[in-house]
């Protein structure tokens, strides 16, 4: 069986150069071979990166408490929680166990839907959620979803969408796209000849006009039309309720600062930032910051209203305040829960890097 590297090499030899978005897609999602397609030590202290779910059950319990509150206040009977990109299903398990215990009246009529295009990850999720057989249903894409009354959410999903890496040509006052070639047996960057496609270029309109005069030649950033299209698609499926994402990122202006002159693309392995995102495809995580301005615009285009954009620390602290007023729906704040909360909200850990966008309809 070919390796991810061999698959990418063959495509470059066929095409001469491939856009980075294709390189990232193959590196992360080649069926059975890509980084996210193989069940190995990705998450946690022994893995390549650390997530809010890795901290313990508290993250899922806090989300379960908040979502339960929201569903309780909705005037319709029968609700759905839709998770997009559930990885191994652990977050879904933590939430469902909490809701079953603390809000049985909600749980009895609740449907938990997972949007998961990968057969490998779906199999992991089904194994993790075996005790909730019959409660959980899977869909390949947002297009397959029925209309949703409840909550659609994702956690650390959109930052792994393949991105176009583009550079600024100061002389021509336009963007060009960075591609990947093979040179001396190694993957390396190459400026592509073809102009940046209109679907990609449209996002560059978020560049403030005053910056176009001073942006240095070669300034590099990432654009992700796939994220914009995906957010619009799930927003249109929300009949009533909230659409929420928790992820690395910032608003549009944050991408055009001097410290981000080489973009936000990052590679991680063994909890360390790797020097070269093109090395060892399939063996290291690739991620780029989410442009929350784009997502906000897409949701509002679909008729949603934006309720909040804040840090994970602010979001979880607001939930904590409500758990104290409603202990019957959350339980005791034990020392273990307190330790987990500190990790989830501390600005030097997970509290500040993660942002939360919340939009609603109805």
HELIX and SHEET records of a PDB file:
HELIX    1   1 UNK A    4  UNK A   15  1                                  12    
HELIX    2   2 UNK A   20  UNK A   29  1                                  10    
HELIX    3   3 UNK A   35  UNK A   37  5                                   3    
HELIX    4   4 UNK A   52  UNK A   55  1                                   4    
HELIX    5   5 UNK A   58  UNK A   72  1                                  15    
HELIX    6   6 UNK A   90  UNK A  102  1                                  13    
HELIX    7   7 UNK A  104  UNK A  107  1                                   4    
HELIX    8   8 UNK A  119  UNK A  128  1                                  10    
HELIX    9   9 UNK A  130  UNK A  132  5                                   3    
HELIX   10  10 UNK A  142  UNK A  144  5                                   3    
HELIX   11  11 UNK A  158  UNK A  160  5                                   3    
HELIX   12  12 UNK A  198  UNK A  201  1                                   4    
HELIX   13  13 UNK A  202  UNK A  206  5                                   5    
HELIX   14  14 UNK A  209  UNK A  212  1                                   4    
HELIX   15  15 UNK A  225  UNK A  237  1                                  13    
HELIX   16  16 UNK A  252  UNK A  256  5                                   5    
HELIX   17  17 UNK A  258  UNK A  260  5                                   3    
HELIX   18  18 UNK A  292  UNK A  301  1                                  10    
HELIX   19  19 UNK A  312  UNK A  325  1                                  14    
HELIX   20  20 UNK A  327  UNK A  329  5                                   3    
HELIX   21  21 UNK A  335  UNK A  345  1                                  11    
SHEET    1   A 4 UNK A  18  UNK A  19  0                                        
SHEET    2   A 4 UNK A 174  UNK A 183 -1                                        
SHEET    3   A 4 UNK A 164  UNK A 169 -1                                        
SHEET    4   A 4 UNK A 220  UNK A 223 -1                                        
SHEET    1   B 3 UNK A  18  UNK A  19  0                                        
SHEET    2   B 3 UNK A 174  UNK A 183 -1                                        
SHEET    3   B 3 UNK A 186  UNK A 191 -1                                        
SHEET    1   C 6 UNK A 136  UNK A 139  0                                        
SHEET    2   C 6 UNK A 110  UNK A 115  1                                        
SHEET    3   C 6 UNK A  79  UNK A  84  1                                        
SHEET    4   C 6 UNK A 148  UNK A 155  1                                        
SHEET    5   C 6 UNK A 238  UNK A 250  1                                        
SHEET    6   C 6 UNK A 290  UNK A 291  1                                        
SHEET    1   D 7 UNK A 136  UNK A 139  0                                        
SHEET    2   D 7 UNK A 110  UNK A 115  1                                        
SHEET    3   D 7 UNK A  79  UNK A  84  1                                        
SHEET    4   D 7 UNK A 148  UNK A 155  1                                        
SHEET    5   D 7 UNK A 238  UNK A 250  1                                        
SHEET    6   D 7 UNK A 354  UNK A 361 -1                                        
SHEET    7   D 7 UNK A 305  UNK A 311 -1                                        
SHEET    1   E 3 UNK A 272  UNK A 273  0                                        
SHEET    2   E 3 UNK A 266  UNK A 269 -1                                        
SHEET    3   E 3 UNK A 285  UNK A 287 -1                                        
END                                                                             
